[in-house]
Amino acid sequence: MHQKKLNHKVVRLVKLISHSGLCSRREAEKLINSGKVFLNGKPFKEYIIKPKLINKISVEGKKLKIQKTRVWIFHKTIGLLCSNVNQYNKKTVFDALPSNFPRVVSVGRLDLNSEGLLILTTNPSLSSFLENPKNMINRKYIIKVFGIFNDEKKKKLEKGMTIDGINYQPLKISKIITKSNEYEFNVDLKEGKNREIRNICNYFSWNIVKLLRIGFGPYKLGKLNVGEVKKIKVIKND
């Protein structure tokens, strides 16, 4: 299949099918390649399409329905996987949602032992935008660690670090609360690299007592109860 150069007059069909709630992007590619996507009743095997032709697309005999962008915030609890695939017999965040919940994707994963704000949306493009490090979307966490926290380590965090060949951008540290060798503080970061906070804590020999995400771009956890999911308005990021 030919890959045409993308311009503002065409849209990505894979995203379109995924956004409809029918399947994932990877599954959408398989549908296109296997000839199960049709334009005016004929197999259509291109990845891009002109907007005026969208209403003539069908998938496996059914007309493609485009969902409106909807967003929910979910207070993830410890012990849930952020995955559509059930691994290691662990419950996923999607298992915890109501049975009639629409097909959604999560924005920015939280690992098994992390908790707090998880954004869910029907729009994979919104998810991709918020997750992309190039867009510098702020993530805010409350972290509680057991270990030694001092000005020297704080300065390293705020300057930026390299750990095992991986560069981490400067973090903003605030609201430090000290109790014996236990420290609680807020962290703001914009990259969101895989296990970034845990890798940094491990570097400083800190044992993590709590890792709670309370903000992601314009979306806030607020007073949402643990395990609660709430539909909210789509917010434009500043």
ABEGO torsion letter per residue (X at the ends): XBBBBBBAABBBAAAAAAAAGABBAAAAAAAAAAGABBBGGBBBABABBBAAAAAABBBGGBBBBBBBBBBBBBBBBBGBBBBABBBGGBBBAAAABBAABBBBBBBEBBBAABBEBBBBBABAAAAAAAABAAAGBBBBBBBBBBEBBBAAAAAAAAAEBBBGGBBBBBBBBBGBBBBEABBBBBBBBAAGBBGAAAAAAAAAGBBBABBBBABBEABBAEABBBGBBBBBBBBBBX
